[in-house]
Structures are given as C-alpha cells and as structure tokens.
Amino acid sequence: EMIDNLGTIAHSGVSAYLQGLSEGKTPAEDIIGQFGVGFYSVFMVADEVQVLSRSYQPDSEAFMWVSSSGDSYTISPVEKKERGTAVIVKLKEDAAEFANKWKLEQIIKKHSNYIPFPIFLGDQEMNQKTALWRQMPSQVEEEKYDEFYRQLTLDFEKPLVHMHINTDAPVQVYALLFIPSKRDRGPFSMRSDYGLKLYTKKVLIQEYSKELLPNHFRFVEGVVDTEELPLNISRETVQSSRAMERVRKLLESRLLKELSQMAEERPETYAKFWNEHGLFIKEGITTDFIGRDKLMPLVRFHTSKSGSDQLASLGDYVGRMAEEQDAIYYVLGED
C-alpha cells in the first residue's frame, strides 16, 4: 500500500475507491485526495518526511516510509500496535515558521476552515467544519449572517443587505453576498483588495476573485462556493473557465434583482445604498457597454423638480416629461 499510494506520483487510492463505490452511496463533497499529487507539496518545506502507518488489513504489520524528496524512498518495519498513520515533517531551516502555532492556525482557518473533518492543533479543534453558505437559508438566523460578515470584513456596522444563494440550476452555487453600509470601512478592514472569496467543495481557491462579478460591483463582499470547478484547477486558469462565466452570470443576475427590489420596496434603504455606492453604478454605465442597459433602472438623480432631498429614477423623470420635450439635460460634477 505504501509503494502504491506514496511511492507512485499521481496515483490515487481514493480514485480507485470511488470507482468501486455504487453510485450515490458516498457524497462527493466528503471525498478528498482524488488526484494523487497533494502529498508531494510537503517537500516545498521539508528536508525529510516520515510516514509511520499500520494498515487496516487483518494481521498487518506497521512500516515506516521515509523520503528526502528526489527519486528514492525507503520502507522498513517498525513497532506500532494501533492501526492508523502519523506523518512526521522535518522542516527546512527557511521554513521554520510552519512550526509556529499562530502560523499554523492562520493557515488552517484560511484554507481548511470548512472541510467536513476536524483538524486539531494540540488538543484544540481549529476548523469550523460547517460552512454557513452551505446551509439552507430558512435554517440560518439573521444574527449568524451579521456575525459572519464581521468575521469576513472586520466591519462592525451591519451590511445594508445580504444575499444567500443556494441553487443547483442553471449552475450549482452556494454563495453569501453582502453590500456594506459604507463605502470606506476604515483602517481595520480584513480585506486588502477587492474580490469575492472563491471556494470549490469548501476549499479556498482564490482569496480575491475578481472574475465573479463585473468590475463596477467590486464593493460587494462575500464568498462563493461551487461544485463546477475541480479541486485541482490552477489558480491562474480559473478566469478562463466556462464554469466561472456561468457562475458570474448567475451572481450578476441575482444582484441586479436584489437591488431592483430594494429600490422598489425599500426606497429609504436604497437611498443609503445610492449615496455610498451609486458612483460604482454610474461607472458601470460609462464603461460596461454590454451591461449598461441592465444598470439604467438603478440610477438615481437629483432633478430640478425633486430638489436636493429626493432622488428620481430615469423612469420617474421620463414619466413626467412634457410632450414636446425631446432631450434630457444634465450636469456633471464631483458631488
């Protein structure tokens, strides 16, 4: 088993296991290690790796697999009464930071916080295992959304709106999107760049994915998880994926619908949104020649009739135009 699963690059015992399963018996999201290459990333930080293991097979003996990268490894018998595996990593000198508890905790929470298996650091369980965006919206209390938003952004003001998307048609997507109440959230923001967090099967793929929404929606915060991308997808090729384009269309459509409903049903909330984020919508109309017609109903203006205290949509304005009026005059300004 060690020769097959550790000594052969790109061989995956998990793949063989999956092929032997009857369809539908095991959820695909609970299976990891399908590509047979992840283990070898350990040599980026290790001078030597030891794998001490005893098989589940009856009457099996325990063995130690040892390698210092390169093309060779050794296997020798050892004493081990219980079945199971221990992996011992001897770090390179310039990789000593990976023995630091704080560093390990940050890595686990960033990349593996939501995988369905417990990860312990000493006696303390580090990961949450349950991803809020994977739950049914009807089962999530409002406070949970606000708490998640604070953890994501360190913004202690409630977001103007949250969107919980859980759908498998036309594309399988689990997402939590937030519109912040303020454009500038101060120096303590967790986010150093814009873009949504992209997960596939609850594993973080990109910290700042800029391809999931048009650029003029870059004020939106949140996470997107999809089954459409393989776990072994290159971070560099994510943007060229057809699946990403389908996810983008879905998210953009849902966001436009949410903003339209807000404008119609909660005009006071929409006025707050416009005062903070309206300039992004104006930017979209100026730069996105394909999508500008979708943005037109969202635009608001101060008009000579509504005054400085009220906002009017283009629809409102056109609806009260005089019959002989054939043009709309407007003034550009910094405020």
ZIHU-V994410 format. One record per residue. N is the residue number from 1. RES is the residue in three letters. NEAR is the number of other ideal C-beta (glycine too) atoms within 10 Angstrom. Layout:
N & RES & NEAR
N & RES & NEAR
//
This chain:
1 & GLU & 14
2 & MET & 15
3 & ILE & 11
4 & ASP & 11
5 & ASN & 18
6 & LEU & 20
7 & GLY & 14
8 & THR & 12
9 & ILE & 9
10 & ALA & 9
11 & HIS & 15
12 & SER & 18
13 & GLY & 15
14 & VAL & 14
15 & SER & 15
16 & ALA & 11
17 & TYR & 13
18 & LEU & 13
19 & GLN & 7
20 & GLY & 7
21 & LEU & 10
22 & SER & 6
23 & GLU & 5
24 & GLY & 7
25 & LYS & 6
26 & THR & 12
27 & PRO & 8
28 & ALA & 10
29 & GLU & 14
30 & ASP & 10
31 & ILE & 15
32 & ILE & 16
33 & GLY & 15
34 & GLN & 16
35 & PHE & 14
36 & GLY & 18
37 & VAL & 12
38 & GLY & 13
39 & PHE & 15
40 & TYR & 14
41 & SER & 9
42 & VAL & 14
43 & PHE & 16
44 & MET & 10
45 & VAL & 17
46 & ALA & 20
47 & ASP & 13
48 & GLU & 14
49 & VAL & 21
50 & GLN & 16
51 & VAL & 19
52 & LEU & 17
53 & SER & 20
54 & ARG & 18
55 & SER & 15
56 & TYR & 8
57 & GLN & 9
58 & PRO & 5
59 & ASP & 5
60 & SER & 13
61 & GLU & 11
62 & ALA & 17
63 & PHE & 17
64 & MET & 18
65 & TRP & 21
66 & VAL & 16
67 & SER & 20
68 & SER & 13
69 & SER & 14
70 & GLY & 7
71 & ASP & 5
72 & SER & 9
73 & TYR & 16
74 & THR & 10
75 & ILE & 15
76 & SER & 8
77 & PRO & 9
78 & VAL & 13
79 & GLU & 9
80 & LYS & 17
81 & LYS & 6
82 & GLU & 6
83 & ARG & 12
84 & GLY & 11
85 & THR & 12
86 & ALA & 11
87 & VAL & 13
88 & ILE & 12
89 & VAL & 16
90 & LYS & 12
91 & LEU & 15
92 & LYS & 14
93 & GLU & 6
94 & ASP & 7
95 & ALA & 13
96 & ALA & 11
97 & GLU & 11
98 & PHE & 14
99 & ALA & 11
100 & ASN & 10
101 & LYS & 10
102 & TRP & 9
103 & LYS & 12
104 & LEU & 16
105 & GLU & 14
106 & GLN & 12
107 & ILE & 12
108 & ILE & 17
109 & LYS & 15
110 & LYS & 11
111 & HIS & 15
112 & SER & 18
113 & ASN & 18
114 & TYR & 21
115 & ILE & 19
116 & PRO & 15
117 & PHE & 9
118 & PRO & 10
119 & ILE & 16
120 & PHE & 10
121 & LEU & 13
122 & GLY & 8
123 & ASP & 5
124 & GLN & 9
125 & GLU & 12
126 & MET & 17
127 & ASN & 18
128 & GLN & 13
129 & LYS & 14
130 & THR & 11
131 & ALA & 18
132 & LEU & 17
133 & TRP & 23
134 & ARG & 15
135 & GLN & 14
136 & MET & 8
137 & PRO & 13
138 & SER & 7
139 & GLN & 7
140 & VAL & 16
141 & GLU & 8
142 & GLU & 9
143 & GLU & 8
144 & LYS & 12
145 & TYR & 20
146 & ASP & 16
147 & GLU & 12
148 & PHE & 19
149 & TYR & 21
150 & ARG & 15
151 & GLN & 11
152 & LEU & 17
153 & THR & 19
154 & LEU & 14
155 & ASP & 20
156 & PHE & 11
157 & GLU & 14
158 & LYS & 15
159 & PRO & 22
160 & LEU & 18
161 & VAL & 20
162 & HIS & 20
163 & MET & 19
164 & HIS & 17
165 & ILE & 19
166 & ASN & 16
167 & THR & 12
168 & ASP & 9
169 & ALA & 7
170 & PRO & 10
171 & VAL & 18
172 & GLN & 16
173 & VAL & 23
174 & TYR & 21
175 & ALA & 24
176 & LEU & 26
177 & LEU & 24
178 & PHE & 23
179 & ILE & 23
180 & PRO & 22
181 & SER & 17
182 & LYS & 15
183 & ARG & 12
184 & ASP & 8
185 & ARG & 17
186 & GLY & 10
187 & PRO & 6
188 & PHE & 9
189 & SER & 13
190 & MET & 12
191 & ARG & 15
192 & SER & 7
193 & ASP & 8
194 & TYR & 15
195 & GLY & 17
196 & LEU & 24
197 & LYS & 22
198 & LEU & 25
199 & TYR & 24
200 & THR & 21
201 & LYS & 19
202 & LYS & 19
203 & VAL & 16
204 & LEU & 16
205 & ILE & 21
206 & GLN & 19
207 & GLU & 15
208 & TYR & 13
209 & SER & 22
210 & LYS & 15
211 & GLU & 18
212 & LEU & 26
213 & LEU & 22
214 & PRO & 21
215 & ASN & 13
216 & HIS & 20
217 & PHE & 22
218 & ARG & 17
219 & PHE & 18
220 & VAL & 20
221 & GLU & 24
222 & GLY & 24
223 & VAL & 21
224 & VAL & 26
225 & ASP & 27
226 & THR & 22
227 & GLU & 15
228 & GLU & 15
229 & LEU & 20
230 & PRO & 14
231 & LEU & 14
232 & ASN & 11
233 & ILE & 16
234 & SER & 10
235 & ARG & 11
236 & GLU & 7
237 & THR & 10
238 & VAL & 18
239 & GLN & 14
240 & SER & 10
241 & SER & 17
242 & ARG & 8
243 & ALA & 18
244 & MET & 22
245 & GLU & 13
246 & ARG & 16
247 & VAL & 26
248 & ARG & 18
249 & LYS & 12
250 & LEU & 21
251 & LEU & 24
252 & GLU & 16
253 & SER & 11
254 & ARG & 16
255 & LEU & 19
256 & LEU & 16
257 & LYS & 11
258 & GLU & 16
259 & LEU & 21
260 & SER & 14
261 & GLN & 12
262 & MET & 19
263 & ALA & 19
264 & GLU & 11
265 & GLU & 9
266 & ARG & 14
267 & PRO & 14
268 & GLU & 8
269 & THR & 15
270 & TYR & 23
271 & ALA & 15
272 & LYS & 16
273 & PHE & 23
274 & TRP & 20
275 & ASN & 13
276 & GLU & 17
277 & HIS & 21
278 & GLY & 18
279 & LEU & 13
280 & PHE & 17
281 & ILE & 21
282 & LYS & 17
283 & GLU & 15
284 & GLY & 20
285 & ILE & 17
286 & THR & 11
287 & THR & 12
288 & ASP & 15
289 & PHE & 8
290 & ILE & 7
291 & GLY & 14
292 & ARG & 15
293 & ASP & 10
294 & LYS & 16
295 & LEU & 21
296 & MET & 13
297 & PRO & 14
298 & LEU & 21
299 & VAL & 18
300 & ARG & 22
301 & PHE & 17
302 & HIS & 13
303 & THR & 16
304 & SER & 6
305 & LYS & 10
306 & SER & 15
307 & GLY & 9
308 & SER & 7
309 & ASP & 6
310 & GLN & 14
311 & LEU & 19
312 & ALA & 18
313 & SER & 17
314 & LEU & 14
315 & GLY & 10
316 & ASP & 15
317 & TYR & 15
318 & VAL & 11
319 & GLY & 9
320 & ARG & 11
321 & MET & 11
322 & ALA & 6
323 & GLU & 5
324 & GLU & 5
325 & GLN & 10
326 & ASP & 7
327 & ALA & 5
328 & ILE & 11
329 & TYR & 6
330 & TYR & 8
331 & VAL & 5
332 & LEU & 5
333 & GLY & 5
334 & GLU & 3
335 & ASP & 2
//
